[in-house]
Amino acid sequence: MTDRFAKLTKIPDVPAAKMLAEANIRLKTPLEAPASAKTGAVLAELDAKDAWVDMLILLGVALPGRERVWWACLAARDYVGPKSDADPMPLAVAEAWVFKPNEDNREPLREAMDHALPDDDTVHCARAALFADGTLGTGEAKEHPAPPGASALSAYAMNMVALGRLSDRFEEHKAVLIDRALDIARGGNGRIAAKAKET
């Protein structure tokens, strides 16, 4: 395993297969690593096989809730741009939850999703945050489990949207998305620059 996938201290020290099973998610790439392999080892194998889609999926599953949502928010910022008064509401409330992940900041997430414009893909950020603890929301909704893997798949989807928006720099940007998640997994802030799309 290369240093690129070492010291992922924020990722639980359990087999990657266990986390994937709990999220009800399967990777498409056949793995040679044993079922007991930790996330870093599986990522290294996927990287060697250029299975970057599965790498993004696994990172979405393996990152803890708050870190996962931050990763999604950074992907949205790649094409939305710096924070401003014109920010899409789902992105704004998801970021607010990341900085203070409490019930008061969780409450606006569903409303932001429900009232988002049809083409507002930043709903993936709000959905990742809403389901980050594995429940459906606040109040009575907190008594019910969220669909398995819903938060992880939402974060993955947000990264794929960002990749599509920056498709003119596809190879460079997919590396940014992966390295950003790895930086977050090592306790960093994930602020690895993505070049703005030229219009």
Summary of the structure (lengths in Angstrom):
residues: 199
radius of gyration: 16.2
end to end distance: 39.5
largest distance: 48.8
contacts: 627
relative contact order: 0.16
helix: 59%
strand: 2%
